[in-house]
Amino acid sequence: MEAKRVTGNEELRPGEAALSSDPTPAPAVLYFIGSIFTPWTKREECPRQGAIDGPLCRVEVAAPWLAALAGIESFERLQLLYWMHLSRRDLVLQNPRGGGDVRGTFALRSPLRPNPIASSLVALERVEGASLFVRGLDCISGTPLIDIKPEHCPRA
């Protein structure tokens, strides 16, 4: 019988691998798994929402997570989750673009949120080692990456 390493309450399945130690948690108790590099350096430059035919951007996955990219190249679209690290986190009411239509933060897609997590559906152009080249982002260059998920996983 094969021995299985137990991490927390979860057992590893055959073929799975885990890090030998836990990553150092960020203040939000999230693991930043990489960084996103785009043409934009200021919030005002970012598009309101990413476009699948937008500029080519690079997603750099950190070394401990490289094995997690296995098979990613077979997907045309990915969902990227990222941390809008420069956003205010204290607004409950917002006035989008100063237009006078005040709304609650949860009624908006604004980057100003208590937990500034963003999500973009992107087109995967190619994979080169730790770099994913994608189109469809709307964030500032250097934005921390939280997670990558295929748009559709046939085994789920």
N, C-alpha and C positions, 0 to 999 in steps of 0.2 A: 504494500500500500504506500502511496506517495505522500510524503509529509507536506503540509501546507502552512505557509507563514500566515499568521493572523495579525491583521492591522485593525485595532479597535475592535468592533463587533463584526467585521467583514472578513471572510476568507477569500484568498486569491483563487481564481479558477485556473485550470491548466493553461499554461502559456502566458499568463499574466505576470507582470513584474511591477514592483513598487520601489520608490526611492528608499535608500537605506536609512535616511533620517528625514524628519519633517523639515520643510522649509521654514525660515524665520517668517512669522506672520507679519503682515502690514498692520497699521493701526486699526483698519477695518476688519481684521482677521480674514483677509483675502490673500491668496497667493498670486502675485503678479507673475504671469508666465512668460512675459515678453514685452515688447514695445512696438508701437505702430508709427511708421514714418510716412508722412503725407507732404504735399506741397505747401501746407498752410502753417504759419507760425503764430498767428493771432486768431482769436475767436471770431473777430469781424470778417476774416478772410474765408472762414469755413462755409461751405454750402449749408443751406438750411436742412437739407436731407441729402444723403449720398445718392448718386446715380450710377446704375450698373455700367453706363458708358462713360463714366467720369475718369479722371486721371489715374494712371497706374500708381499704386501705393505699395509699400513694403511692410510686411508684418514679420518681425524678427522674434523667433521663439527662443527662449533662454535654454542653455545647454542641458539642465536637468530634465527638461521636458521634450527633448528631441525624439525619443522613442515613441512618444504619444502622437507624433505626426504620421506614423506608419499607416499607409493606405489612404491618406488625405487626398492624394493626387487623383483619385478616382471620382472625386466629386466636382461638379461644375460650380456649385454655389455653397457658401459657408455662412453661418451666422457667427459674427464676432461680438463678444461682450467685452466692453472696455470701461475703464475708470476715468471719468472726466475730472482729472486731478486739479484743474485750475478753477473749477466752479465753486460758487458760493453754495453753502449748504443750509442756510438759515431762513430762506424765504418760504412763506406759506401762501402768500398772494403775490401774483406777478402781473405786470402790465406789458404784454408782449409788444416789442418794438415801439413802446410809448404811445400806442394807438388808443388808449383809454378803455380798452376791453379787459378789465381786471378779472383774473380767474385764479382759482386755487392751483397750486403747483401740480397736484395730481390730475388736473384737467388739461394739462399742457404737456408737450413733448420737449419742453425747455431743458437745457443742460443744467440748470440751477435746481438741484434736488437735494433732499436730505442725504441720500445715498446716490451719488452721481454716476449711476451705471447706465451705459448706453448700449444699444444693440444695432448692428447693421447687417443686412443681408448683402453679401458681396459676391462678385463673380471671381472665381479662382482662375487666374491666367496661367500660372506655372509655379512649381516648387523647386527651389535651389537650396539644398541643405536645410539650414534653419530658417530660410526666408520663404515666405509665401508672397507672391505678387498678385494683388487683387485690385478690383475696381468696385466702387460703391461706398467709399468711406466719406465721413463728414467731420473728422476730428483734427485737432492740432497735432503737428508732428511731435513725437515723443510721448504720446498718450500711452499709459500702461494697459497692457492686455490682460484680461481676466480669464477668458475662455474662448474656445473654438468648437463649434458644432457643425456637422454637416447639415445642409438644409433638409435632407431626407435620408434616413438610415434604413435600408431595407431589412435589416436584422432586428430592428427595435420592435 
